[in-house]
Amino acid sequence: MAGFARPSPLAARNLIPLVSAVILVVAVLGYGEYAGWFSSPPSGGGCRILPFGAGYECSVNFTETGLPAKAMWTVNLPGRDASSLTSVVTFDEPNGTYAWHIDPVLISTALYAATPSSGNVTVSGMSVFVQVWFTCSGSHK
């Protein structure tokens, strides 16, 4: 064909960095199968990006009122528990709905029960806050 020159092998090797840069730009802008690798967690705070494009997790915060200072209390989510000597228990969870429950707390001979003591929490792109109140339900021997 007249007017067209065949590119040299050297010219083809010089295109590799250019092609790599184009793939990176496409991934950063959110096109194609690599879109999730560079996405930010949703606004609203309390979320963190997981490595290798695995999405993100948002904090699920349980706050209690009514227990004496430094009383140990525990929140149970499927497959794991978290305890605290402060008024806050926090989990990091991806989007989804999670069942939870809180067992009564025995301090000396006083039994404290949480209200609510169980429920479901839904994570949908931002932090979730659950408030529970403990009341003394009498002495326990």
Beta strands, then each sheet from edge to edge (+ up, - down):
strand 1: 47-49
strand 2: 56-65
strand 3: 73-77
strand 4: 80-84
strand 5: 88-93
strand 6: 96-102
strand 7: 105-107
strand 8: 110-115
strand 9: 118-123
strand 10: 128-139
sheet 1: 1+ 2- 5+
sheet 2: 1+ 2- 10- 8+ 7-
sheet 3: 4+ 3- 6+ 9-
end
